[in-house]
Amino acid sequence: MTKVLIAGESWVSESTHYKGFDSFTSVTFETGVDPLRDALTASGVEVTYMPAHEVPERFPMTLEAFSPFDVVVLSDIGANSILLHPDTWLRGQRTPNRLKVLAAWVERGGGLMMAGGYMSFQGFEGKAMYRNTPVDAVLPSIIEAWDDRVEAPEGAEAVVLDASHPVLAGVEGQWPALLGYNRFGVKDDALVLARVNDDPLLAVREVGDGRTLAWASDIGPHWCPDEFVAWPGYRRLFSQAIAWLAGER
C-alpha cells in the first residue's frame, strides 16, 4: 500500500464581532484536506495528515523519519513552518534543515508533490518563501521571487498537453474551470502535462532516484472549486499522480 504524508491545509481564524457598544472574539480551526484525503483513501492510499500548526514540531527531521512514506505532499504550508523547529525558534538550539533533508530524501527515491495555495511556492506577498531553497531545487517548477498568485474569479480553463502520461491516462472529459493558481516556470528537464492560461498547471520531473510534481492550483476551494472536486477526473488525477510519484506507474 502506498503511504502518503500530507502536510499543511489547515488554518486558524480569529474574528471580532461588534454589536453596538459591545464586542467579542471567536476563533475557529478549519481544514481543507478532505477532498484530497478522501480521493486518495478511496483509491487505497494510506494517508497520514499533519495540519499546519503541527508541522513546525512534528515534520520529519531525518531521512529515517521519512522512510515510512512513499510520497510527501506539501499543500499551503510555508517554508518557515518546516525550517523553524520550536527548539530553534523558541530555545535557540541547532536543528536539522528539514528542507535539505526532504530534498535529499527525494533524490534517494522519495516522491514530492507541491500543491498550490497562498502559502505554496512563493505565495501571497512572497511569504511562502520556497524560492532558492533545497525544495525549490528538486521541484519541476522555477519559483518566482514575488507574489506569484493568479486570481481568476471568472474561471480559467485547463489544457492537457500530454494525455498519455501515466499521471493523466484515462482522465477524460472537459476539466472544470479553476479560480486561481500560482504562476511558475519549469526547469529544462521537467515535463509540463497541462497548462492554464499560458502558464504551467501540472509539471513533473525525475530527480536522482526520486520524482517530483508541481500542481499550480489548490486541492480544494477556493481555487479548486466544488465542481472540480466533484468531477470524476479529480480522484483519478490525484491518485495517479501519487502512484507515479511512488514509482508505481
Rosetta blueprint (number, residue, H / E / L):
1 M L
2 T L
3 K E
4 V E
5 L E
6 I E
7 A E
8 G E
9 E L
10 S E
11 W E
12 V E
13 S E
14 E E
15 S E
16 T E
17 H E
18 Y E
19 K E
20 G L
21 F L
22 D E
23 S E
24 F E
25 T E
26 S E
27 V E
28 T E
29 F E
30 E E
31 T E
32 G L
33 V L
34 D H
35 P H
36 L H
37 R H
38 D H
39 A H
40 L H
41 T H
42 A H
43 S L
44 G L
45 V L
46 E E
47 V E
48 T E
49 Y E
50 M E
51 P L
52 A H
53 H H
54 E H
55 V H
56 P H
57 E H
58 R H
59 F L
60 P L
61 M L
62 T L
63 L H
64 E H
65 A H
66 F H
67 S L
68 P L
69 F L
70 D L
71 V E
72 V E
73 V E
74 L E
75 S E
76 D L
77 I L
78 G L
79 A H
80 N H
81 S H
82 I H
83 L H
84 L L
85 H L
86 P H
87 D H
88 T H
89 W H
90 L L
91 R L
92 G L
93 Q L
94 R L
95 T L
96 P L
97 N L
98 R H
99 L H
100 K H
101 V H
102 L H
103 A H
104 A H
105 W H
106 V H
107 E H
108 R L
109 G L
110 G L
111 G E
112 L E
113 M E
114 M E
115 A E
116 G L
117 G L
118 Y L
119 M L
120 S L
121 F L
122 Q L
123 G L
124 F H
125 E H
126 G H
127 K L
128 A L
129 M L
130 Y L
131 R L
132 N L
133 T L
134 P H
135 V H
136 D H
137 A H
138 V H
139 L L
140 P L
141 S E
142 I E
143 I E
144 E L
145 A L
146 W L
147 D L
148 D L
149 R E
150 V E
151 E E
152 A E
153 P E
154 E E
155 G E
156 A E
157 E L
158 A E
159 V E
160 V E
161 L L
162 D L
163 A L
164 S L
165 H L
166 P L
167 V L
168 L L
169 A L
170 G L
171 V L
172 E L
173 G L
174 Q L
175 W L
176 P L
177 A L
178 L E
179 L E
180 G E
181 Y E
182 N E
183 R L
184 F E
185 G E
186 V E
187 K L
188 D L
189 D L
190 A L
191 L E
192 V E
193 L E
194 A E
195 R E
196 V E
197 N L
198 D L
199 D E
200 P E
201 L E
202 L E
203 A E
204 V E
205 R E
206 E E
207 V E
208 G L
209 D L
210 G E
211 R E
212 T E
213 L E
214 A E
215 W E
216 A L
217 S L
218 D L
219 I L
220 G L
221 P L
222 H L
223 W L
224 C L
225 P L
226 D H
227 E H
228 F H
229 V H
230 A H
231 W L
232 P H
233 G H
234 Y H
235 R H
236 R H
237 L H
238 F H
239 S H
240 Q H
241 A H
242 I H
243 A H
244 W H
245 L H
246 A L
247 G L
248 E L
249 R L
